[in-house]
Amino acid sequence: MVASIKKITLILLLILSTVSYGFEKVGTTSFQFLKVMMSARSTAMGGAYSSLAYGADAVFWNPGLLPTVQRFDAEFSYVDYFFDIRHSSFAAAYSAGHWGTLGVQVLLTDVGEIEETTVSALGFNADGTYNPGLTGNTFSPGAFVVGVSWARAVTDQFSFGLTTKFVREDLVAESASSLVFDGGLVYDTGYRSVKISATVRQFGPEVKFVEEKFPLPQTFNIGVSAYLMSPNQNMFRTSENHKLLVAFDMVQPRDFDQQYNVGMEYGFNDMVFLRGGYKINYDEEGLALGMGIHLQNYRFDYSFNDYGEFLDGVHRFTLGLNFD
C-alpha cells in the first residue's frame, strides 16, 4: 500500500510539474489580481503555505488540504491594498464523508471610483481655470472570482484536490472572463510531522484584451513544513503548551524568475499565535509579520506585509468559524 501511494504521488507530481513547465516564460500575464493572496495567516508566514493551509483557506492555496476540514469551516478576509484598492473574499468547506470535501470561494476586487478624462475636455474653462481633461463622470473597474473545489483523502497520509474558478475582470473599456483551474496534493511523509506538497494555480487558456492575448499568472509550488516543537511528532523538542512550525515553499511563476518563501509560526495553547516570514527574489515584497487569536470555534488573524521603499505596507484581516 505504501509503495502504491508513493507511485501515485510521483505520478501526480509529474503531471503537475509538466503542466507548469510545459509553457515558456512570458513577461506579461493577465488577471494580475489573482496574485493577491487573501488570508492573513498565509501572508503572515510569507506565503510558505502550500503544505499547511488549514480549513476553507485551502481553496486559495492548495485544494489538496481541504480534507483537514472535519465538518464545516468558513472564513472572510479583507485586504487593504495599494491606491485604495480593496480585496474581499469568502471561503467555505464542508466534509461530505466518503464523498470527499467540498469547497467554495468568492473573491471581489474593488478599484473604487476613477475620474474620467478625455482629450476633448482639455483646455481652459470659462472662468479661466485649466481643465486637465476631467469630464465630471466617474467609472469603477473591478473583478471577481467564483469557484468550487473538491478534494479527497486517499489515505491518512495522502490527499489531492481540484478547483474550478470563473474569473472576470471589467476594465470598463474592455472586459474579459475565463475558466481557471487549480490542482494540488499533500503527502504526510510519516516522519515526525514533515509534510510535502505540490500545487499548480491559475492554469487555463490565454485571455484576450482588445486584440492581444495574454496567458494567466500561472504558478507551480513545492512546499514542505514541520513542527520543530509540539506535544508530539516534533523534530526537536516536546512541549505540551508550545508549538513552533516552520515552512518553506519554492515558487515557479510564469512571469518571473524562481522565488522562495520561508515562514514560521509560534503557538501558545493553540490560542495565541505569532508569525513571521520572508519572500526571496521578489521585486518589492520581503518581510511579513502577523498574529492570530483562536477561541473555541472562532479565529481572528492579522498580517502585515512590507513592500519596500516606494509602496505602503499591506494589512490583511481574516475572521474564521470552524465546527469539528
N, C-alpha and C positions, 0 to 999 in steps of 0.2 A: 504493500500500500504506500509506504514512504517513497519507494522508487517511482511509483506511478505519479504521485504528487510532484516529485521533482521534475519528471518529464513534462507534466502539464505546465508547471511553472516556467521551464525553459522554453517550451513552445510559445506560450503567451508572451514571454519577454521578447522572443524573436519576432513575433508578429508586431508587437508594439514598437520595437526599435526599427523594424522595416518600414512601418507606416510613417514613423518620424523622420528617418534619414533617407526616405525614398524621394525627397524633394530637395531641390537646390536652394541654397541660401538666397534671400532677397533683401533688398534694402528698405522696402516699404511694404507694410501689411495693412489690411483693412480692419475695421471694428476694434480700434485700439482700446476702447473702454473695457473690453473683455480682459485686458491685462490687469485691471484694478481688482485686487483680491479683497474680499469683503470682511471676513471675520476678524475680530480683534485678537483672538488667541493666536491664530496662524501668523498674522503680520507682526505680532509682538515677538515671535520667535524667528523673525527674519525670513519667513517663507519656507523654513525647513520643516515641512509639514505633511508631505505626501505619504509618509509611513505611519502617521499617528493621528490623522484627522478623526474627530470623535463626533458621533451622532449625526444630526442633519447637516452639520458643517461639511461632511464628506462629499456632498453633491457638488461642491465647488472645487475640491482638491483631488479626491480620489474616490470614485463611487465604490471601489472595491472594499472600502472600510465601512460602508453602510450597515453591514451586519453587527457592528458594535451596538446598534440600537436594539435593546431587548424588547421594547414595547412601542413607545412613541417618543419622539423628540422634535422640538421646533425651536427656531431662533430667528431673531430680527437684528439686522446690522445696519448701521448708518456710518457713512464716510463723508467727512467734510474735506473735500478735495480742493485742488487749486482753482483760483479765479472764480470762486463762488459756485463751482460745480459740485453737485451733491449726488451721491450714490446711495440707494437704499435697497435692501434685499430681504427676502423672506425664504426660509428653507424649512422643510418638514420631512420626517421619515417615519415610516411605520413598518413594524415587523409583521409579516404575514405567515409566520411559521415556516413550514417546509416549502412554501411557495417563494420564499425569499424575502427581501426587504425592498420596499418601495420608497422613493423619494421624489419630492417636487421642489422646484426653485422658481423664484420670480425676482428679477433684478431690474431696477429702474434708474436711469441716468437723467438728471435734470440739469441742463446747462444754464437755465434761467433766461431772463429776457435780454435780448440784444437789440440795440437801437439800429434801425435800418438807415443805410446811407446809399445815395446814388450820385453818379457823376453829374446828372442833370440838376441836382439840387445845390451843387457847389456855387458859391458866389456871395454877394452881399445882400442883406435884407434891406427892406425899405427904410429901416431906422439906421442904416449904415453899419450894423454889426455883420460880422462874417459868418456864414453858414458853412461848416465843413462837410456838407452833404447830407445832413440829417433831414429825413422826410417827416418825422413825427410819428412814424409807425415803429412797432417792435415785432420781433419774431422769437420763437423759442425752440431751438433744436433739442433733440433728446434721443434716447434709445431705450430699448427694453429687451429682456430675455425671459422666456418661459420654457421650463424644461422638466422632463421626467426622467427618473433613474430607476434602475433595477439592479439588485446585487444578490449574490448567493454565496453562502459559506459552504464550500465543498467538504471541508473537514474542519476540525478545531484549529488547524494551522493555516489553511489556505482559503482565500475568498477572492472573488472578482466582481466587477460591476461595469455597467454601461449607462451612458447618459445621452439623451437626445434633446437638443435645445432649438427652439425657434428664436432667431435673433433678428432684430430690426433696428436700423439706425435712420433717423429722419433729420436731414440737414436742411430742411425746408426747400431749398432749390433743387435738391436731389435726395432720394431715399433709396435704401436697399435692404433686402432681407435674405436670410438663408437658413437652412438646417445645418446645425453644427453638432459634432459628436465628441464625447469624451469616453475614455476607457481606462480602467485601472485594475491592478491586482495588488494583494499584500500577502506576504508569507511570513508566518511566525517560525523562525528557524528552529525553535525548541531549545536553543542555547540561551539560558538565562532569560532575559527579556528582549533579546535582539529581534527586530522585525525589519524586513526589507520590502520595498515596493517599487512599482513601475507604473507610470501613467502617461497617457497621451491626451492632451487637451486642445480644444479648438481645431479638430480635424474636419475638413469638409471642402466644398468646391470654392473656387475663386469668386469674389464678389465684385460686381460691376458698378462703378460710379461714372456717370456720363458715358464716355467712350472707352474708358480704361478699366481693366480687370486687375484686382489685387488679391493675393492669397490671404487666408486667415492667419492670425497671430499664433500659429501652432507651436506647442512646446512639448518636450519629452523630458520627464523627470525620473530619476532613480534616487530613491531615498533609503535611509537606514536610521534607526533610532533604538535607544536602550536606556534603562534606568541604571544610573550609577549607584543610587541609593534608594531603597524602598523596603517595605516589610518582607518581600520575598522576591526571588528570581533577579536580584540585583547583580551588578557587575563587581562592586567592590565592598559595599557596606550595607548591613541590615539595620533598619530603623523602623519602629512602629509608627512614628508621628511625622517623619520627614521623607520627602521624595525628591530626587534630583534626576531629571530627564534631559538627555541630550539627543540632538538630531542633526542630520546632515542631508542635504539634497544637492544633487548635480543636475543642472538645468540646461537643456539644449533648446534655445529658442530658434525660430526660423529666421528672425531678422536681426540676430546679434550673435556675438561670439559666445562660447560656453560660459556659463555662470555658476556660482556656488553659493548656497545658503547654509548658514550654521545657526543653531538655536539651542536655548537651554531654558528649562522651567523648574523652579523650586516650588514645592507644595508643602504646606503645613496642615496636617489633619484633613487633607482633601477639602480644605475650606478656603484657605488663603494662598494665592499663587503670585509669584514674582517671575517675570520672564524677560529674556533678552536675546538678541540675535544680531547677525551681521550679514550683509549681502556683498559678495565679492564679484568684481568685474561688471559693475553696473555704472551707467553714466552718472547718475546722481545719488541713487539710493545707497544707504550704508547701514548706520546704526538703527536698531529697533529696540524698543522698551515697552513694557506693559505690565499689567496686573489683572488679577481676577478674584472674585469672591463667589463661592458656591455655597448656598444654603438650602439644604434639603433638595427639593426638585428644581430650584431656581439657580440661575447663574448670571453674573454680570462680568463682562470683560472689557478692558480698555487697552488700546495700544497707541504708541506714538512712533512715527517713522520719520527719520531725518532725510531730507532731500538736498543736502548740500548748501552751498553758499548763496545761491541765487533763487531758490524756491523755499516756500514756507514748509514747515513740518506738517504732516498729515495726522489727524486724530481719527480713531475709529472706536465705535461703541457697539457692543453686542449684548442682547438680552436673550436668555435661553430658558427653555422649560423641558423637563425630562420626566417621563414616567416609566420606570423599570418594570 
